[in-house]
């Protein structure tokens, strides 16, 4: 539902998705024997069955994370799902779509992630981090530089100088699978 200027899954804008029964999703992930299941997308909360899938995974004993682009109501997610809410800074071109009404629904253990391209994005993120009403001491706030546009050391230096309550974060899929555009 967003078309960020630096989106790394642009193929999703035009290619149709597939409807898969929840039971088939469980069957597909079970062989991995992983304790954590992360539901992500573009925006997984556009799918009406995402809360049901999260609840089903919780009932199966998984730790469940849902990474959302922050445009939809996160209060629909069952407890204790970890909400990873992205916020879109100015360089994305999507800042007006940030759903600031989600901040009261951010709880201990949740995460806020902001992908940044430049100093303007960093300054915007710093303002959000300092001014937004969420429990900073128990919520992890992550700043992710766009690779390769912003070298990771640069925002790390800014963060150290400003002593903001956030942590640098790398777009790990771009380091682990640098030559793969899809499915990571």
Secondary structure as GFF3:
##gff-version 3
##sequence-region A 1 184
A	DSSP	three_ten_helix	10	13	.	.	.	ID=ss1
A	DSSP	alpha_helix	22	30	.	.	.	ID=ss2
A	DSSP	beta_strand	36	39	.	.	.	ID=ss3
A	DSSP	three_ten_helix	44	46	.	.	.	ID=ss4
A	DSSP	alpha_helix	50	59	.	.	.	ID=ss5
A	DSSP	beta_strand	63	68	.	.	.	ID=ss6
A	DSSP	three_ten_helix	74	76	.	.	.	ID=ss7
A	DSSP	beta_strand	82	88	.	.	.	ID=ss8
A	DSSP	three_ten_helix	90	92	.	.	.	ID=ss9
A	DSSP	three_ten_helix	95	97	.	.	.	ID=ss10
A	DSSP	three_ten_helix	100	105	.	.	.	ID=ss11
A	DSSP	beta_strand	111	116	.	.	.	ID=ss12
A	DSSP	alpha_helix	119	131	.	.	.	ID=ss13
A	DSSP	beta_strand	140	145	.	.	.	ID=ss14
A	DSSP	alpha_helix	152	162	.	.	.	ID=ss15
A	DSSP	beta_strand	167	169	.	.	.	ID=ss16
A	DSSP	alpha_helix	172	176	.	.	.	ID=ss17
###
